[in-house]
Amino acid sequence: MFVAVNAIGVLPIFISLTGEMTAQERRRTIYTTVVTATLIAIIFLFLGKVILVLMGISVPDFKVAGGMLIFVISVNYLLPKESEQHVMYADVGSFPLGTPLITGPAVLTTLLVLSGSYGYAPTIVSLILNMLIVLLIFRLADLLTKIMGKAGMRAASKVAYILLASIAVNMIRKGIIEIIKL
């Protein structure tokens, strides 16, 4: 679950998406991210198989769609219009951080596998422990932001958006390969 959540890998993206926020806005975004990611994961844990089967959606389809959304978001952040920038920062805790970056196809698939192998209780405990790790790692981001300064954060944010686009391409590629193998 820890690898699927990948809080350390998402940290640079979190920092870049919240770099212009006040400390209070960043804290609110952290909690929004963790609550959103946890709720979506728990709902999917209990309803995911049914939803996917009813809608005829495979996990690879889910990966491609998630990758496309993340790619569009990364391009919007790389080339923002000045008037839209603050609107985009308003909800990054829910999307793209809470989902699909923290709770995305990898976590959702892992939840289904773990619950099938170990049951719901250990899977939920594992999920909650990993969301607490996300909370801790993101809370430590303020320290890193202070160390880097505004110029360093701006530079890191551009790199993080390119990494976000790369993550999106990776998800799309893996999804397409899995679809072809079906």
C-alpha contacts under 8 A as a table, 3 or more apart, distances in Angstrom:
res1	aa1	res2	aa2	distance
1	M	4	A	5.05
1	M	5	V	6.09
1	M	107	V	6.80
1	M	110	T	6.59
1	M	111	L	7.83
1	M	126	S	6.94
1	M	127	L	7.00
1	M	130	N	7.16
2	F	5	V	5.27
2	F	6	N	6.12
2	F	7	A	7.93
2	F	130	N	6.07
3	V	6	N	5.05
4	A	106	A	5.30
4	A	107	V	5.11
4	A	110	T	7.13
5	V	101	L	7.97
5	V	102	I	5.32
5	V	103	T	6.56
5	V	106	A	7.55
5	V	107	V	5.96
5	V	130	N	7.19
6	N	9	G	5.25
6	N	10	V	6.32
6	N	102	I	7.00
7	A	10	V	5.06
7	A	11	L	6.01
7	A	102	I	6.88
7	A	133	I	7.54
7	A	134	V	5.36
7	A	137	I	7.03
7	A	138	F	7.99
8	I	11	L	5.13
8	I	12	P	7.89
8	I	137	I	7.17
9	G	12	P	6.91
10	V	13	I	5.30
10	V	14	F	6.13
10	V	101	L	6.93
10	V	102	I	7.44
11	L	14	F	4.90
11	L	15	I	6.13
11	L	137	I	7.45
11	L	138	F	6.62
11	L	141	A	7.45
12	P	15	I	5.09
12	P	16	S	6.18
12	P	156	A	7.52
12	P	157	S	7.45
12	P	160	A	5.78
13	I	16	S	5.08
13	I	17	L	6.04
13	I	157	S	7.10
13	I	160	A	5.15
13	I	161	Y	6.79
13	I	163	L	7.97
13	I	164	L	6.98
14	F	17	L	5.19
14	F	18	T	6.09
14	F	97	L	7.10
14	F	138	F	7.46
15	I	18	T	5.27
15	I	19	G	5.51
15	I	141	A	6.56
15	I	145	T	7.35
15	I	153	M	7.71
15	I	157	S	7.21
16	S	19	G	5.16
16	S	153	M	6.77
16	S	154	R	7.39
16	S	156	A	6.73
16	S	157	S	4.09
16	S	158	K	7.57
16	S	160	A	6.44
16	S	161	Y	7.63
17	L	20	E	7.74
17	L	89	Y	6.92
17	L	92	V	7.15
17	L	157	S	7.26
18	T	21	M	5.27
18	T	26	R	6.14
18	T	89	Y	7.18
19	G	145	T	7.48
19	G	150	K	7.97
19	G	153	M	6.54
19	G	154	R	7.72
19	G	157	S	7.80
21	M	24	Q	7.85
21	M	25	E	5.65
21	M	26	R	5.83
22	T	25	E	5.15
22	T	26	R	6.12
23	A	26	R	5.07
23	A	27	R	6.18
23	A	142	D	7.69
24	Q	27	R	5.14
24	Q	28	R	6.22
25	E	28	R	5.06
25	E	29	T	6.09
26	R	29	T	4.93
26	R	30	I	6.17
27	R	30	I	5.03
27	R	31	Y	6.39
27	R	139	R	7.37
28	R	31	Y	5.27
28	R	32	T	6.07
29	T	32	T	4.94
29	T	33	T	5.93
29	T	91	D	7.80
29	T	92	V	7.12
29	T	93	G	4.71
30	I	33	T	5.08
30	I	34	V	6.25
30	I	93	G	6.48
30	I	135	L	6.60
30	I	138	F	6.57
30	I	139	R	7.34
31	Y	34	V	5.15
31	Y	35	V	5.96
31	Y	93	G	7.70
31	Y	135	L	7.37
32	T	35	V	5.24
32	T	36	T	5.84
32	T	93	G	5.09
32	T	94	S	6.09
32	T	98	G	7.34
33	T	36	T	5.28
33	T	37	A	5.96
33	T	92	V	7.87
33	T	93	G	4.23
33	T	94	S	5.41
33	T	97	L	5.86
33	T	98	G	4.22
33	T	99	T	7.95
34	V	37	A	5.17
34	V	38	T	5.96
34	V	98	G	6.29
34	V	131	M	6.10
34	V	132	L	7.97
34	V	134	V	7.11
34	V	135	L	6.58
35	V	38	T	5.17
35	V	39	L	6.00
35	V	98	G	7.66
36	T	39	L	5.29
36	T	40	I	6.05
36	T	93	G	7.68
36	T	94	S	5.69
36	T	98	G	5.23
36	T	99	T	7.27
37	A	40	I	5.38
37	A	41	A	6.07
37	A	94	S	7.63
37	A	98	G	4.42
37	A	99	T	5.95
37	A	102	I	6.19
37	A	103	T	5.09
37	A	131	M	7.86
38	T	41	A	5.10
38	T	42	I	6.12
38	T	103	T	7.55
38	T	127	L	7.45
38	T	128	I	7.27
38	T	131	M	6.84
39	L	42	I	5.19
39	L	43	I	6.06
40	I	43	I	5.22
40	I	44	F	5.97
40	I	99	T	7.91
40	I	103	T	7.20
41	A	44	F	5.10
41	A	45	L	5.94
41	A	103	T	6.36
41	A	107	V	7.53
41	A	108	L	6.39
41	A	111	L	7.64
42	I	45	L	4.93
42	I	46	F	6.58
42	I	124	I	7.43
43	I	46	F	5.51
43	I	47	L	5.99
43	I	48	G	7.38
44	F	47	L	4.96
44	F	48	G	4.26
44	F	49	K	7.87
44	F	108	L	6.81
45	L	48	G	5.70
45	L	108	L	7.25
45	L	111	L	6.00
45	L	112	L	6.21
45	L	115	S	7.68
46	F	49	K	7.80
47	L	50	V	5.48
47	L	51	I	6.07
48	G	51	I	5.12
48	G	52	L	6.08
48	G	108	L	7.92
48	G	112	L	7.68
49	K	52	L	5.32
49	K	53	V	6.09
49	K	112	L	7.65
50	V	53	V	5.25
50	V	54	L	5.94
51	I	54	L	5.20
51	I	55	M	6.05
52	L	55	M	5.27
52	L	56	G	5.80
52	L	57	I	4.91
52	L	58	S	6.51
53	V	56	G	5.00
53	V	57	I	6.44
53	V	58	S	7.90
54	L	57	I	7.90
57	I	61	D	6.11
57	I	62	F	7.01
58	S	61	D	5.15
58	S	62	F	6.40
59	V	62	F	4.89
59	V	63	K	6.26
59	V	105	P	7.06
59	V	109	T	7.33
59	V	175	G	7.72
60	P	63	K	4.96
60	P	64	V	6.32
60	P	174	K	7.43
60	P	175	G	4.17
60	P	176	I	6.77
60	P	178	E	5.73
60	P	179	I	5.85
61	D	64	V	5.25
61	D	65	A	6.27
61	D	175	G	6.28
61	D	176	I	7.87
61	D	179	I	7.27
62	F	65	A	5.25
62	F	66	G	6.03
62	F	105	P	6.47
62	F	175	G	7.59
63	K	66	G	5.14
63	K	67	G	5.94
63	K	105	P	5.81
63	K	171	M	5.53
63	K	172	I	6.12
63	K	174	K	7.45
63	K	175	G	5.11
64	V	67	G	5.08
64	V	68	M	6.17
64	V	171	M	6.13
64	V	172	I	4.27
64	V	173	R	7.51
64	V	174	K	7.85
64	V	175	G	5.13
64	V	176	I	6.79
65	A	68	M	5.17
65	A	69	L	6.37
65	A	172	I	7.47
66	G	69	L	5.19
66	G	70	I	6.22
66	G	100	P	6.50
66	G	104	G	7.43
66	G	105	P	7.47
66	G	168	A	7.50
66	G	171	M	7.37
66	G	172	I	7.79
67	G	70	I	5.13
67	G	71	F	6.07
67	G	167	I	7.38
67	G	168	A	4.08
67	G	169	V	6.28
67	G	170	N	7.51
67	G	171	M	5.01
67	G	172	I	5.08
68	M	71	F	5.09
68	M	72	V	6.31
68	M	168	A	6.36
68	M	169	V	7.75
68	M	172	I	6.84
69	L	72	V	5.27
69	L	73	I	6.29
69	L	168	A	7.76
70	I	73	I	5.07
70	I	74	S	6.16
70	I	96	P	7.05
70	I	100	P	7.60
70	I	164	L	7.01
70	I	165	A	6.82
70	I	167	I	7.90
70	I	168	A	5.39
71	F	74	S	5.14
71	F	75	V	6.28
71	F	164	L	7.08
71	F	165	A	4.88
71	F	166	S	7.90
71	F	168	A	5.09
71	F	169	V	7.08
72	V	75	V	5.24
72	V	76	N	6.20
73	I	76	N	5.06
73	I	77	Y	6.27
73	I	96	P	7.69
74	S	77	Y	5.14
74	S	78	L	6.11
74	S	161	Y	5.25
74	S	162	I	7.02
74	S	164	L	5.84
74	S	165	A	5.41
75	V	78	L	5.00
75	V	79	L	6.09
75	V	161	Y	7.52
75	V	165	A	7.21
76	N	79	L	5.30
76	N	80	P	5.35
77	Y	80	P	5.24
77	Y	85	Q	7.93
77	Y	161	Y	6.74
78	L	158	K	6.47
78	L	161	Y	6.19
78	L	162	I	7.73
80	P	84	E	6.76
80	P	85	Q	5.97
81	K	84	E	5.36
81	K	85	Q	6.25
82	E	85	Q	5.43
83	S	86	H	7.15
83	S	87	V	7.97
84	E	87	V	5.28
84	E	88	M	6.25
85	Q	88	M	5.24
85	Q	89	Y	6.48
86	H	89	Y	5.10
86	H	90	A	6.40
87	V	90	A	5.25
87	V	91	D	7.75
88	M	91	D	6.51
88	M	92	V	6.97
89	Y	92	V	5.66
91	D	94	S	5.88
91	D	95	F	6.39
92	V	95	F	4.88
92	V	96	P	5.57
92	V	97	L	5.90
92	V	98	G	7.85
93	G	96	P	6.81
93	G	97	L	5.20
93	G	98	G	5.61
94	S	97	L	5.93
94	S	98	G	4.65
94	S	99	T	6.29
95	F	98	G	5.68
95	F	99	T	5.39
95	F	100	P	6.93
96	P	99	T	5.27
96	P	100	P	5.64
96	P	101	L	5.95
97	L	100	P	6.48
97	L	101	L	5.05
97	L	102	I	5.94
98	G	101	L	6.25
98	G	102	I	5.29
98	G	103	T	6.09
99	T	102	I	5.65
99	T	103	T	4.91
99	T	104	G	5.64
100	P	103	T	5.30
100	P	104	G	4.01
100	P	105	P	7.25
101	L	104	G	5.63
102	I	107	V	7.63
103	T	106	A	7.51
103	T	107	V	5.43
103	T	108	L	6.69
104	G	107	V	5.51
104	G	108	L	6.11
105	P	108	L	5.07
105	P	109	T	5.90
106	A	109	T	5.30
106	A	110	T	6.04
107	V	110	T	4.96
107	V	111	L	6.04
108	L	111	L	5.14
108	L	112	L	6.49
109	T	112	L	5.23
109	T	113	V	6.34
110	T	113	V	5.09
110	T	114	L	5.94
111	L	114	L	5.17
111	L	115	S	5.92
111	L	123	T	6.72
112	L	115	S	5.35
112	L	116	G	6.19
113	V	116	G	5.21
113	V	117	S	6.26
114	L	117	S	5.05
114	L	118	Y	5.67
114	L	119	G	7.00
114	L	123	T	5.99
115	S	118	Y	5.33
115	S	119	G	4.37
115	S	120	Y	5.04
115	S	122	P	7.80
115	S	123	T	5.66
116	G	119	G	5.88
118	Y	122	P	6.44
118	Y	123	T	6.94
119	G	122	P	6.24
119	G	123	T	6.47
120	Y	123	T	5.13
120	Y	124	I	6.03
121	A	124	I	5.23
121	A	125	V	6.22
122	P	125	V	5.05
122	P	126	S	6.08
123	T	126	S	5.09
123	T	127	L	6.15
124	I	127	L	4.96
124	I	128	I	6.11
125	V	128	I	5.19
125	V	129	L	6.12
126	S	129	L	5.20
126	S	130	N	6.20
127	L	130	N	5.17
127	L	131	M	6.22
128	I	131	M	5.03
128	I	132	L	6.25
129	L	132	L	5.12
129	L	133	I	6.39
130	N	133	I	4.92
130	N	134	V	6.32
131	M	134	V	4.90
131	M	135	L	6.23
132	L	135	L	4.94
132	L	136	L	6.22
133	I	136	L	5.08
133	I	137	I	6.08
134	V	137	I	5.20
134	V	138	F	6.00
135	L	138	F	5.33
135	L	139	R	6.04
136	L	139	R	5.13
136	L	140	L	6.38
137	I	140	L	5.25
137	I	141	A	6.68
138	F	141	A	5.08
138	F	142	D	7.83
139	R	142	D	6.34
140	L	143	L	5.58
140	L	144	L	6.96
141	A	144	L	5.08
141	A	145	T	6.12
142	D	145	T	4.96
142	D	146	K	6.22
143	L	146	K	5.19
143	L	147	I	6.35
144	L	147	I	5.09
144	L	148	M	6.21
145	T	148	M	5.23
145	T	149	G	6.09
145	T	150	K	7.86
145	T	153	M	6.76
146	K	149	G	5.48
148	M	151	A	7.52
148	M	152	G	5.00
148	M	153	M	6.10
149	G	152	G	5.39
149	G	153	M	6.09
150	K	153	M	5.02
150	K	154	R	6.15
151	A	154	R	5.15
151	A	155	A	6.32
152	G	155	A	5.18
152	G	156	A	6.03
153	M	156	A	4.97
153	M	157	S	5.85
154	R	157	S	5.07
154	R	158	K	6.56
155	A	158	K	5.50
155	A	159	V	6.65
156	A	159	V	5.13
156	A	160	A	6.04
157	S	160	A	4.90
157	S	161	Y	6.17
158	K	161	Y	5.17
158	K	162	I	6.42
159	V	162	I	5.14
159	V	163	L	6.24
160	A	163	L	4.86
160	A	164	L	6.03
161	Y	164	L	4.82
161	Y	165	A	6.24
162	I	165	A	5.05
162	I	166	S	6.23
163	L	166	S	4.86
163	L	167	I	6.14
164	L	167	I	5.04
164	L	168	A	6.28
165	A	168	A	5.00
165	A	169	V	6.27
166	S	169	V	5.05
166	S	170	N	6.10
167	I	170	N	5.01
167	I	171	M	6.20
168	A	171	M	5.13
168	A	172	I	6.20
169	V	172	I	5.06
169	V	173	R	5.99
170	N	173	R	5.09
170	N	174	K	6.09
171	M	174	K	5.25
171	M	175	G	6.01
172	I	175	G	5.09
172	I	176	I	6.08
173	R	176	I	5.18
173	R	177	I	6.16
174	K	177	I	5.11
174	K	178	E	6.13
175	G	178	E	5.12
175	G	179	I	6.10
176	I	179	I	4.96
176	I	180	I	6.15
177	I	180	I	5.15
177	I	181	K	6.31
178	E	181	K	5.06
178	E	182	L	6.41
179	I	182	L	5.22
